[in-house]
Amino acid sequence: MEIQPNIFSNSDITVTYEPKLCINAERCARELSEVFRTSVIPWIKLDGTNDTKKIINQCKRCPSGALQCTIKNKAAINKIAS
């Protein structure tokens, strides 16, 4: 049975987490614990910060690529860029 990615969305971005890729470095939780929480389910809480740029940057730092994010629309791009 293939494990499906976990998907989390808000009005600006969609974050996917693929457990099969995760190497459990826990970098995400150490560096952005208000969003990536290891002791609570669901463990990704996108509204833990108002700074979408922080979430995007944290996903980019994922050492295994288990975390990916997609910006949802042009308005969100403008909001993040400002």
N, CA, C and O atoms as CSV, one atom per row, in Angstrom:
chain,resi,resn,atom,element,x,y,z
A,1,MET,N,N,0.836,-1.173,0.000
A,1,MET,CA,C,0.000,0.000,0.000
A,1,MET,C,C,0.890,1.249,0.000
A,1,MET,O,O,1.805,1.368,0.816
A,2,GLU,N,N,0.618,2.157,-0.905
A,2,GLU,CA,C,1.395,3.384,-1.019
A,2,GLU,C,C,0.870,4.429,-0.049
A,2,GLU,O,O,-0.339,4.620,0.083
A,3,ILE,N,N,1.794,5.103,0.630
A,3,ILE,CA,C,1.427,6.160,1.563
A,3,ILE,C,C,1.222,7.445,0.783
A,3,ILE,O,O,2.103,7.878,0.040
A,4,GLN,N,N,0.058,8.051,0.955
A,4,GLN,CA,C,-0.269,9.295,0.272
A,4,GLN,C,C,0.281,10.486,1.055
A,4,GLN,O,O,0.386,10.430,2.280
A,5,PRO,N,N,0.633,11.565,0.347
A,5,PRO,CA,C,1.122,12.746,1.055
A,5,PRO,C,C,0.010,13.388,1.878
A,5,PRO,O,O,-1.167,13.300,1.528
A,6,ASN,N,N,0.397,14.026,2.965
A,6,ASN,CA,C,-0.529,14.821,3.756
A,6,ASN,C,C,-0.558,16.209,3.139
A,6,ASN,O,O,0.481,16.752,2.762
A,7,ILE,N,N,-1.748,16.778,3.038
A,7,ILE,CA,C,-1.916,18.070,2.375
A,7,ILE,C,C,-2.538,19.060,3.354
A,7,ILE,O,O,-3.544,18.769,4.002
A,8,PHE,N,N,-1.916,20.241,3.449
A,8,PHE,CA,C,-2.377,21.309,4.327
A,8,PHE,C,C,-2.460,22.583,3.499
A,8,PHE,O,O,-1.519,22.911,2.776
A,9,SER,N,N,-3.584,23.314,3.595
A,9,SER,CA,C,-3.763,24.525,2.778
A,9,SER,C,C,-4.315,25.675,3.600
A,9,SER,O,O,-5.022,25.486,4.590
A,10,ASN,N,N,-3.967,26.876,3.152
A,10,ASN,CA,C,-4.644,28.083,3.613
A,10,ASN,C,C,-4.920,28.922,2.374
A,10,ASN,O,O,-4.811,28.410,1.259
A,11,SER,N,N,-5.269,30.175,2.528
A,11,SER,CA,C,-5.620,30.970,1.351
A,11,SER,C,C,-4.416,31.295,0.465
A,11,SER,O,O,-4.585,31.637,-0.706
A,12,ASP,N,N,-3.200,31.190,1.014
A,12,ASP,CA,C,-2.003,31.553,0.254
A,12,ASP,C,C,-1.233,30.378,-0.336
A,12,ASP,O,O,-0.770,30.446,-1.474
A,13,ILE,N,N,-1.095,29.303,0.431
A,13,ILE,CA,C,-0.227,28.201,-0.003
A,13,ILE,C,C,-0.839,26.838,0.322
A,13,ILE,O,O,-1.758,26.711,1.131
A,14,THR,N,N,-0.288,25.834,-0.345
A,14,THR,CA,C,-0.557,24.444,-0.018
A,14,THR,C,C,0.781,23.795,0.309
A,14,THR,O,O,1.742,23.896,-0.454
A,15,VAL,N,N,0.824,23.126,1.457
A,15,VAL,CA,C,2.034,22.411,1.875
A,15,VAL,C,C,1.722,20.924,1.845
A,15,VAL,O,O,0.709,20.482,2.386
A,16,THR,N,N,2.593,20.158,1.212
A,16,THR,CA,C,2.444,18.700,1.229
A,16,THR,C,C,3.602,18.101,2.008
A,16,THR,O,O,4.737,18.575,1.956
A,17,TYR,N,N,3.272,17.046,2.728
A,17,TYR,CA,C,4.268,16.314,3.508
A,17,TYR,C,C,4.197,14.860,3.085
A,17,TYR,O,O,3.141,14.234,3.178
A,18,GLU,N,N,5.314,14.318,2.621
A,18,GLU,CA,C,5.382,12.918,2.202
A,18,GLU,C,C,6.163,12.126,3.237
A,18,GLU,O,O,7.393,12.166,3.253
A,19,PRO,N,N,5.452,11.402,4.106
A,19,PRO,CA,C,6.103,10.665,5.187
A,19,PRO,C,C,7.173,9.693,4.712
A,19,PRO,O,O,8.170,9.492,5.406
A,20,LYS,N,N,6.987,9.090,3.548
A,20,LYS,CA,C,7.957,8.101,3.072
A,20,LYS,C,C,9.300,8.730,2.714
A,20,LYS,O,O,10.308,8.026,2.654
A,21,LEU,N,N,9.333,10.028,2.477
A,21,LEU,CA,C,10.582,10.717,2.160
A,21,LEU,C,C,11.274,11.293,3.390
A,21,LEU,O,O,12.478,11.550,3.369
A,22,CYS,N,N,10.516,11.494,4.454
A,22,CYS,CA,C,11.027,12.189,5.635
A,22,CYS,C,C,12.146,11.382,6.306
A,22,CYS,O,O,12.018,10.178,6.530
A,23,ILE,N,N,13.243,12.075,6.619
A,23,ILE,CA,C,14.347,11.420,7.324
A,23,ILE,C,C,14.328,11.776,8.811
A,23,ILE,O,O,15.270,11.473,9.543
A,24,ASN,N,N,13.243,12.424,9.251
A,24,ASN,CA,C,13.051,12.789,10.656
A,24,ASN,C,C,14.188,13.627,11.221
A,24,ASN,O,O,14.602,13.426,12.362
A,25,ALA,N,N,14.684,14.547,10.444
A,25,ALA,CA,C,15.718,15.460,10.917
A,25,ALA,C,C,15.127,16.469,11.910
A,25,ALA,O,O,15.857,17.073,12.697
A,26,GLU,N,N,13.823,16.643,11.868
A,26,GLU,CA,C,13.067,17.552,12.744
A,26,GLU,C,C,13.533,18.995,12.639
A,26,GLU,O,O,13.293,19.800,13.539
A,27,ARG,N,N,14.190,19.314,11.554
A,27,ARG,CA,C,14.633,20.685,11.332
A,27,ARG,C,C,13.441,21.629,11.278
A,27,ARG,O,O,13.497,22.740,11.803
A,28,CYS,N,N,12.379,21.188,10.649
A,28,CYS,CA,C,11.189,22.026,10.512
A,28,CYS,C,C,10.644,22.414,11.887
A,28,CYS,O,O,10.320,23.579,12.119
A,29,ALA,N,N,10.543,21.451,12.791
A,29,ALA,CA,C,9.989,21.707,14.121
A,29,ALA,C,C,10.923,22.560,14.972
A,29,ALA,O,O,10.460,23.384,15.760
A,30,ARG,N,N,12.210,22.373,14.823
A,30,ARG,CA,C,13.163,23.176,15.598
A,30,ARG,C,C,13.178,24.628,15.129
A,30,ARG,O,O,13.295,25.543,15.945
A,31,GLU,N,N,13.062,24.841,13.841
A,31,GLU,CA,C,13.217,26.185,13.293
A,31,GLU,C,C,11.916,26.963,13.143
A,31,GLU,O,O,11.946,28.192,13.082
A,32,LEU,N,N,10.777,26.281,13.080
A,32,LEU,CA,C,9.483,26.969,12.947
A,32,LEU,C,C,8.419,26.184,13.720
A,32,LEU,O,O,7.460,25.671,13.145
A,33,SER,N,N,8.616,26.109,15.024
A,33,SER,CA,C,7.773,25.252,15.877
A,33,SER,C,C,6.331,25.722,15.979
A,33,SER,O,O,5.464,24.931,16.349
A,34,GLU,N,N,6.044,26.974,15.667
A,34,GLU,CA,C,4.659,27.435,15.711
A,34,GLU,C,C,3.831,26.877,14.550
A,34,GLU,O,O,2.601,26.927,14.586
A,35,VAL,N,N,4.492,26.354,13.535
A,35,VAL,CA,C,3.807,25.754,12.379
A,35,VAL,C,C,3.999,24.241,12.347
A,35,VAL,O,O,3.040,23.497,12.139
A,36,PHE,N,N,5.227,23.785,12.552
A,36,PHE,CA,C,5.555,22.363,12.485
A,36,PHE,C,C,5.722,21.834,13.907
A,36,PHE,O,O,6.729,22.095,14.565
A,37,ARG,N,N,4.716,21.083,14.373
A,37,ARG,CA,C,4.675,20.654,15.766
A,37,ARG,C,C,4.769,19.137,15.826
A,37,ARG,O,O,3.970,18.442,15.198
A,38,THR,N,N,5.721,18.622,16.564
A,38,THR,CA,C,5.935,17.178,16.584
A,38,THR,C,C,5.031,16.436,17.561
A,38,THR,O,O,4.894,15.217,17.457
A,39,SER,N,N,4.419,17.127,18.495
A,39,SER,CA,C,3.640,16.432,19.526
A,39,SER,C,C,2.132,16.605,19.384
A,39,SER,O,O,1.383,16.186,20.267
A,40,VAL,N,N,1.674,17.207,18.304
A,40,VAL,CA,C,0.252,17.486,18.114
A,40,VAL,C,C,-0.163,17.007,16.728
A,40,VAL,O,O,0.600,17.124,15.768
A,41,ILE,N,N,-1.364,16.472,16.630
A,41,ILE,CA,C,-1.897,16.077,15.330
A,41,ILE,C,C,-3.122,16.933,15.050
A,41,ILE,O,O,-3.963,17.050,15.942
A,42,PRO,N,N,-3.289,17.544,13.876
A,42,PRO,CA,C,-2.344,17.498,12.761
A,42,PRO,C,C,-1.094,18.289,13.103
A,42,PRO,O,O,-1.171,19.327,13.761
A,43,TRP,N,N,0.035,17.810,12.666
A,43,TRP,CA,C,1.290,18.399,13.107
A,43,TRP,C,C,1.696,19.639,12.337
A,43,TRP,O,O,2.593,20.361,12.772
A,44,ILE,N,N,1.062,19.908,11.205
A,44,ILE,CA,C,1.321,21.152,10.488
A,44,ILE,C,C,0.124,22.073,10.686
A,44,ILE,O,O,-1.008,21.727,10.349
A,45,LYS,N,N,0.393,23.246,11.236
A,45,LYS,CA,C,-0.648,24.248,11.507
A,45,LYS,C,C,-0.250,25.534,10.788
A,45,LYS,O,O,0.483,26.358,11.335
A,46,LEU,N,N,-0.737,25.700,9.563
A,46,LEU,CA,C,-0.319,26.826,8.741
A,46,LEU,C,C,-0.679,28.171,9.345
A,46,LEU,O,O,0.009,29.159,9.090
A,47,ASP,N,N,-1.733,28.236,10.133
A,47,ASP,CA,C,-2.090,29.512,10.750
A,47,ASP,C,C,-1.317,29.764,12.047
A,47,ASP,O,O,-1.669,30.659,12.816
A,48,GLY,N,N,-0.269,28.980,12.291
A,48,GLY,CA,C,0.606,29.207,13.436
A,48,GLY,C,C,1.454,30.459,13.282
A,48,GLY,O,O,2.029,30.950,14.253
A,49,THR,N,N,1.532,30.977,12.052
A,49,THR,CA,C,2.244,32.231,11.779
A,49,THR,C,C,1.486,32.991,10.699
A,49,THR,O,O,0.826,32.390,9.851
A,50,ASN,N,N,1.585,34.303,10.737
A,50,ASN,CA,C,0.992,35.138,9.684
A,50,ASN,C,C,1.973,35.379,8.550
A,50,ASN,O,O,1.628,36.016,7.554
A,51,ASP,N,N,3.192,34.876,8.692
A,51,ASP,CA,C,4.245,35.112,7.718
A,51,ASP,C,C,4.414,33.889,6.811
A,51,ASP,O,O,5.176,32.972,7.119
A,52,THR,N,N,3.697,33.896,5.702
A,52,THR,CA,C,3.742,32.786,4.752
A,52,THR,C,C,5.152,32.568,4.222
A,52,THR,O,O,5.536,31.442,3.908
A,53,LYS,N,N,5.920,33.645,4.125
A,53,LYS,CA,C,7.290,33.548,3.641
A,53,LYS,C,C,8.130,32.626,4.540
A,53,LYS,O,O,8.989,31.895,4.048
A,54,LYS,N,N,7.880,32.663,5.850
A,54,LYS,CA,C,8.597,31.787,6.782
A,54,LYS,C,C,8.303,30.316,6.490
A,54,LYS,O,O,9.204,29.478,6.530
A,55,ILE,N,N,7.043,30.006,6.197
A,55,ILE,CA,C,6.658,28.624,5.894
A,55,ILE,C,C,7.338,28.155,4.608
A,55,ILE,O,O,7.874,27.049,4.545
A,56,ILE,N,N,7.309,29.003,3.596
A,56,ILE,CA,C,7.935,28.656,2.322
A,56,ILE,C,C,9.428,28.413,2.511
A,56,ILE,O,O,9.967,27.427,2.009
A,57,ASN,N,N,10.088,29.301,3.226
A,57,ASN,CA,C,11.525,29.148,3.456
A,57,ASN,C,C,11.839,27.885,4.243
A,57,ASN,O,O,12.841,27.221,3.978
A,58,GLN,N,N,10.991,27.548,5.210
A,58,GLN,CA,C,11.220,26.338,5.991
A,58,GLN,C,C,11.044,25.090,5.127
A,58,GLN,O,O,11.812,24.137,5.258
A,59,CYS,N,N,10.057,25.087,4.258
A,59,CYS,CA,C,9.877,23.953,3.344
A,59,CYS,C,C,11.092,23.794,2.436
A,59,CYS,O,O,11.508,22.673,2.147
A,60,LYS,N,N,11.654,24.896,1.992
A,60,LYS,CA,C,12.839,24.839,1.131
A,60,LYS,C,C,14.041,24.257,1.863
A,60,LYS,O,O,14.925,23.678,1.231
A,61,ARG,N,N,14.088,24.402,3.191
A,61,ARG,CA,C,15.219,23.889,3.975
A,61,ARG,C,C,15.046,22.427,4.378
A,61,ARG,O,O,15.934,21.870,5.023
A,62,CYS,N,N,13.953,21.798,4.027
A,62,CYS,CA,C,13.728,20.391,4.377
A,62,CYS,C,C,14.820,19.542,3.712
A,62,CYS,O,O,14.923,19.526,2.485
A,63,PRO,N,N,15.632,18.840,4.504
A,63,PRO,CA,C,16.770,18.109,3.931
A,63,PRO,C,C,16.372,16.917,3.052
A,63,PRO,O,O,17.154,16.493,2.201
A,64,SER,N,N,15.176,16.378,3.248
A,64,SER,CA,C,14.781,15.196,2.472
A,64,SER,C,C,13.851,15.516,1.310
A,64,SER,O,O,13.646,14.677,0.433
A,65,GLY,N,N,13.288,16.719,1.296
A,65,GLY,CA,C,12.295,17.057,0.277
A,65,GLY,C,C,10.904,16.568,0.627
A,65,GLY,O,O,10.001,16.632,-0.207
A,66,ALA,N,N,10.712,16.079,1.849
A,66,ALA,CA,C,9.399,15.590,2.268
A,66,ALA,C,C,8.372,16.713,2.354
A,66,ALA,O,O,7.177,16.479,2.172
A,67,LEU,N,N,8.829,17.920,2.627
A,67,LEU,CA,C,7.949,19.092,2.662
A,67,LEU,C,C,8.078,19.857,1.355
A,67,LEU,O,O,9.184,20.187,0.928
A,68,GLN,N,N,6.971,20.132,0.735
A,68,GLN,CA,C,6.926,20.932,-0.484
A,68,GLN,C,C,5.803,21.945,-0.322
A,68,GLN,O,O,4.835,21.693,0.395
A,69,CYS,N,N,5.928,23.082,-0.981
A,69,CYS,CA,C,4.831,24.049,-0.918
A,69,CYS,C,C,4.577,24.647,-2.298
A,69,CYS,O,O,5.466,24.737,-3.144
A,70,THR,N,N,3.332,25.048,-2.483
A,70,THR,CA,C,2.892,25.657,-3.721
A,70,THR,C,C,2.128,26.922,-3.377
A,70,THR,O,O,1.234,26.904,-2.532
A,71,ILE,N,N,2.479,28.019,-4.030
A,71,ILE,CA,C,1.747,29.268,-3.847
A,71,ILE,C,C,0.480,29.167,-4.691
A,71,ILE,O,O,0.533,28.772,-5.856
A,72,LYS,N,N,-0.661,29.527,-4.096
A,72,LYS,CA,C,-1.944,29.247,-4.729
A,72,LYS,C,C,-2.390,30.241,-5.798
A,72,LYS,O,O,-3.070,29.847,-6.746
A,73,ASN,N,N,-2.027,31.517,-5.672
A,73,ASN,CA,C,-2.553,32.484,-6.630
A,73,ASN,C,C,-1.665,33.729,-6.708
A,73,ASN,O,O,-0.767,33.921,-5.888
A,74,LYS,N,N,-1.931,34.548,-7.689
A,74,LYS,CA,C,-1.115,35.744,-7.903
A,74,LYS,C,C,-1.211,36.709,-6.727
A,74,LYS,O,O,-0.218,37.340,-6.363
A,75,ALA,N,N,-2.375,36.830,-6.140
A,75,ALA,CA,C,-2.529,37.713,-4.981
A,75,ALA,C,C,-1.631,37.274,-3.842
A,75,ALA,O,O,-1.050,38.108,-3.147
A,76,ALA,N,N,-1.514,35.975,-3.648
A,76,ALA,CA,C,-0.638,35.451,-2.595
A,76,ALA,C,C,0.824,35.755,-2.918
A,76,ALA,O,O,1.597,36.089,-2.019
A,77,ILE,N,N,1.208,35.645,-4.175
A,77,ILE,CA,C,2.588,35.969,-4.583
A,77,ILE,C,C,2.899,37.424,-4.239
A,77,ILE,O,O,3.961,37.722,-3.692
A,78,ASN,N,N,1.981,38.320,-4.557
A,78,ASN,CA,C,2.178,39.739,-4.256
A,78,ASN,C,C,2.265,39.971,-2.747
A,78,ASN,O,O,3.096,40.754,-2.287
A,79,LYS,N,N,1.418,39.301,-1.986
A,79,LYS,CA,C,1.417,39.436,-0.530
A,79,LYS,C,C,2.735,38.940,0.056
A,79,LYS,O,O,3.284,39.569,0.960
A,80,ILE,N,N,3.239,37.832,-0.443
A,80,ILE,CA,C,4.476,37.236,0.063
A,80,ILE,C,C,5.679,38.096,-0.325
A,80,ILE,O,O,6.618,38.246,0.457
A,81,ALA,N,N,5.646,38.654,-1.523
A,81,ALA,CA,C,6.773,39.456,-2.022
A,81,ALA,C,C,6.911,40.778,-1.279
A,81,ALA,O,O,7.999,41.351,-1.233
A,82,SER,N,N,5.827,41.265,-0.702
A,82,SER,CA,C,5.892,42.587,-0.047
A,82,SER,C,C,6.480,42.515,1.337
A,82,SER,O,O,6.600,43.538,2.011
